[in-house]
């Protein structure tokens, strides 16, 4: 394969999903194809050959199009070993490594949103990239459908340990709504205030707010700031003593966010 840069492009789907199209030369891979049609359209328009499908978790808006794409293009399908996804023929767990489009990806277990959720981390890219599905969002995190606060916090810690320059490719355009919540938690955070203005302007122009970076999330995302005094104080304001520990701080934030308008 020619030594070409890996190009990463969002394909919008449904109300607010992003399917991530990876292209190197005339070959492609797709991350979390909840819908096959936008992928087929992009492949046909650009005359690309689909080589691989990467799935982070089993929810239909992330894998609903995987089988149709596999059958149409014969692409290999990589996904979590601890979840039941019919299309997957390469089940993966923490520490596994795969090579797709001449790019090495390390698999990270990041349960919480679902029981077997995984991420794909490409350290060799410049900057590095992580595809994290619905675990980490821009200025937010996923709901705890199948996991516990302890599991989700551990997963976020695992992502927080990646290089700060790592680009974060998550599954949904939730940024502006997430920022509204973050501002309620930490209204004095100046970096968060700047992010609010920037994200709002991007959405008004019809631009995606993604990818984010690990560094930006550490500076502005309340779910990755459970050691921060202001975030802990907000947790204690919700439940007496909640801010004395990281897990209880996270649990209070997640519960608040679940009902936040």
C-alpha positions in Angstrom: 0.0 0.0 0.0 1.4 3.5 -0.8 2.7 5.5 2.1 -0.3 7.9 2.3 -1.7 9.6 5.3 -4.7 8.1 7.0 -7.7 10.4 6.5 -10.5 10.3 9.1 -13.9 11.7 8.1 -17.3 11.7 10.0 -20.3 10.3 8.2 -23.5 11.7 9.9 -26.3 9.2 10.5 -29.6 9.1 12.3 -30.2 12.2 14.5 -26.7 12.7 15.9 -24.5 9.7 15.2 -21.1 9.9 13.6 -19.8 6.9 11.6 -16.0 7.3 11.3 -14.7 6.6 7.8 -10.9 5.8 7.6 -9.3 6.1 4.2 -5.7 5.3 3.1 -5.3 5.5 -0.7 -8.2 3.7 -2.3 -8.9 1.5 0.8 -11.2 2.2 3.6 -12.5 1.1 7.0 -15.5 2.2 9.0 -16.0 2.5 12.7 -19.4 1.9 14.3 -21.6 1.6 11.2 -25.0 1.9 12.7 -26.4 2.5 9.1 -25.0 0.9 6.0 -26.4 3.4 3.5 -24.1 6.5 4.3 -21.1 4.1 4.1 -22.1 2.6 0.8 -22.7 6.1 -0.6 -19.3 7.3 0.5 -17.5 4.2 -0.8 -19.2 4.3 -4.2 -18.7 8.1 -4.7 -15.0 7.9 -3.8 -14.4 4.5 -5.4 -13.1 3.0 -2.2 -12.7 -0.7 -1.2 -14.0 -1.5 2.3 -11.4 -3.6 4.1 -12.5 -3.5 7.7 -15.4 -2.7 10.1 -14.6 -1.8 13.7 -17.3 -2.0 16.3 -17.0 -0.5 19.8 -20.2 -2.0 21.3 -23.4 -3.8 20.5 -26.0 -1.0 20.3 -27.9 -1.0 17.1 -27.0 2.6 16.2 -23.3 1.5 16.1 -23.6 -2.0 14.5 -26.9 -2.0 12.6 -25.3 -1.8 9.2 -22.3 -4.0 9.9 -23.7 -7.3 8.5 -25.0 -5.7 5.3 -21.5 -4.1 4.7 -19.8 -7.3 5.5 -21.9 -9.3 3.0 -21.6 -6.6 0.3 -17.9 -6.0 0.5 -16.4 -9.0 2.3 -14.8 -6.8 5.0 -13.3 -8.2 8.2 -15.4 -7.2 11.3 -13.6 -6.5 14.6 -15.5 -6.1 17.8 -15.7 -6.8 21.5 -15.3 -10.4 22.6 -17.6 -9.9 25.5 -20.6 -8.8 23.5 -22.9 -10.6 21.1 -22.6 -8.9 17.7 -23.5 -11.3 14.9 -21.3 -9.7 12.2 -18.1 -9.9 14.3 -15.6 -12.5 13.1 -12.5 -11.1 15.0 -13.5 -10.8 18.7 -11.2 -8.6 20.7 -10.3 -7.9 24.3 -8.0 -5.6 26.2 -4.4 -5.6 25.1 -5.1 -7.1 21.6 -3.6 -5.4 18.6 -4.8 -5.3 15.1 -3.6 -3.7 11.9 -6.0 -2.0 9.6 -5.1 0.1 6.6 -1.4 -0.2 7.6 -2.3 1.3 11.0 -1.8 -0.5 14.3 -4.7 -0.3 16.8 -4.5 -1.3 20.4 -7.7 -2.5 22.0 -8.8 -1.1 25.3 -11.6 -2.5 27.5 -13.7 0.4 28.5 -17.0 -1.0 30.1 -19.6 1.1 31.7 -22.0 2.2 29.0 -22.2 -1.5 28.0 -20.6 -4.5 29.7 -18.1 -5.3 26.9 -17.4 -1.9 25.3 -14.0 -1.5 23.7 -11.9 1.3 22.2 -9.4 1.3 19.4 -6.3 3.4 20.0 -3.8 4.2 17.3 -0.6 5.4 18.9 1.4 5.6 15.7 -0.7 8.3 14.1 0.4 11.9 14.5 -1.4 12.9 16.5 -2.6 9.7 18.1 -6.3 8.8 17.8 -8.8 6.9 19.9 -12.2 5.6 18.7 -14.2 5.3 22.0 -17.8 4.8 20.9 -20.2 5.9 23.7 -17.9 5.8 26.7 -16.2 9.2 26.5 -18.1 12.0 24.7 -16.9 15.6 24.1 -17.4 17.1 27.5 -19.4 14.1 28.7 -19.7 10.4 29.0 -22.2 7.6 28.2 -25.1 6.5 30.3 -24.6 3.5 32.5 -26.8 1.0 30.7 -25.0 -2.1 31.7 -22.1 -1.0 34.0 -21.4 0.6 37.3 -20.0 4.0 38.3 -16.8 2.2 39.3 -16.4 0.5 35.9 -17.1 3.7 34.0 -14.7 5.8 36.1 -12.0 3.1 35.6 -12.7 3.3 31.8 -12.4 7.1 31.8 -9.2 6.8 33.8 -7.8 4.5 31.1 -8.6 6.9 28.4 -7.3 9.9 30.5 -3.9 8.1 30.6 -3.5 8.4 26.8 -1.3 11.2 25.5 -3.0 14.6 25.9 -2.6 15.2 22.1 -4.7 12.1 21.3 -7.7 12.9 19.2 -11.0 11.6 20.6 -13.4 10.2 18.0 -16.7 9.4 19.8 -20.1 8.3 18.5 -22.4 11.3 18.8 -22.7 15.0 18.4 -23.6 15.8 22.0 -21.1 18.5 22.6 -23.2 21.6 23.0 -25.7 19.9 25.4 -22.8 18.3 27.4 -21.2 21.7 27.7 -24.4 23.2 29.2 -24.3 20.6 31.9 -20.5 21.1 32.5 -21.1 24.8 32.9 -23.7 24.0 35.6 -21.1 21.9 37.4 -18.1 24.2 37.0 -19.3 27.7 35.9 -15.9 29.3 36.8 -13.9 27.2 34.4 -12.5 29.6 31.8 -11.4 26.9 29.4 -14.9 25.5 29.5 -16.3 29.0 28.8 -14.1 29.3 25.8 -15.1 25.8 24.6 -18.8 26.7 24.9 -18.3 29.7 22.6 -16.3 27.7 20.1 -18.6 24.7 20.0 -21.7 26.8 19.6 -20.1 28.7 16.7 -19.1 25.4 15.0 -22.6 24.0 15.2 -24.1 27.2 13.9 -21.9 26.8 10.9 -23.0 23.2 10.5 -19.5 21.8 11.5 -18.9 18.8 13.7 -17.4 19.6 17.1 -15.3 16.4 16.9 -12.7 15.2 17.2 -11.9 16.5 20.7 -8.6 15.8 22.4 -7.7 14.1 25.7 -6.1 17.3 26.9 -9.3 19.3 26.2 -11.4 16.7 28.0 -9.1 16.8 31.1 -9.5 20.5 31.2 -13.3 20.8 30.7 -15.1 17.4 31.1 -16.6 17.1 34.6 -16.6 13.3 34.4 -12.8 13.4 33.9 -12.4 16.0 36.7 -13.6 14.1 39.7 -10.5 15.2 41.6 -11.2 18.8 41.0 -12.4 20.8 44.1 -15.2 22.6 42.2 -16.5 19.3 40.8 -16.4 17.7 44.2 -18.1 20.6 45.7 -20.9 20.3 43.1 -21.3 16.6 44.0 -21.5 17.4 47.7 -24.2 19.9 46.9 -26.2 17.1 45.4 -25.7 14.5 48.2 -24.1 15.0 51.5 -20.5 13.6 51.4 -20.6 12.7 47.7 -17.6 14.8 47.0 -15.3 13.0 49.4 -14.4 10.2 47.0 -13.9 10.1 43.2 -16.4 7.3 42.6 -19.2 9.0 44.6 -18.4 12.3 42.9 -18.7 10.6 39.5 -21.9 8.8 40.5 -23.5 12.0 41.7 -22.5 13.8 38.4 -23.9 11.0 36.3 -27.1 10.9 38.2 -27.5 14.6 37.9 -26.8 14.5 34.1 -29.4 11.8 33.6 -32.1 14.2 34.6 -30.5 17.5 33.4 -32.5 19.7 31.1 
